[in-house]
């Protein structure tokens, strides 16, 4: 299993990464969850400093609806959830995020795309993601910071079982 899969299974209740909410969380961070054909969301007005370039398929900035983990952190921070996000990245307790605030940060286009892909209503998405994202981001930032591109390298399972 890859680092991302491990982090996701630890964040999703019951560890089932095939649930619609796990798929939605993955779609926010990984380009391949949308078959490589999604277009990225518009960048926030004041984007954070550019993240280091990661290899294709990386959860750091390898695509997804918000440009990977860096894009998600930036979008949430720019929407006023910096305190919560910092708690998720840091080593202390994860602060909750209000589902409505999360929905505002993600925006209607992202919520619409996630809803269409998962079959969940936007309200269900916001509720589920508000429960999953704090632990997922925490799991993906075990050193209290965004990972380096080398740490974020997507290690897809080999078809040969190696």
LINZIWO-V498843 format. One record per backbone hydrogen bond with DSSP energy under -0.5 kcal/mol. NH is the residue of the N-H (numbers start at 1). CO is the residue of the C=O. Records with the same first field share a line. If there is no record, write none. Layout:
# LINZIWO-V498843
NH=CO ; CO
This chain:
# LINZIWO-V498843
6=2
7=3
8=4
9=5
10=6
11=7 ; 8
12=8
15=12
16=13
17=15
19=16
23=19
24=20
25=21
26=22
27=23
28=24
29=25 ; 26
30=26
31=62
33=30
34=31
35=32
36=31
37=34
41=65
47=44 ; 45
57=62
58=55
59=152
62=58
65=27
66=28
67=64
68=28 ; 63
69=59
70=60
71=67
72=68
73=69
74=70
75=71
76=72
77=73
78=74
79=75
80=77
81=76
82=77
85=81
86=82
87=83
88=84
89=85
90=86
102=98
103=99
104=100
105=101
106=102
107=103
111=107
112=108
113=109
114=110
115=111
116=112
117=113
118=114
119=115
125=121
126=122
127=123
128=124
129=125
130=126
131=127 ; 128
132=128
133=129
136=132
137=133
138=134
139=135
140=136
141=137 ; 138
144=141
152=148
153=149 ; 150
156=154
161=158
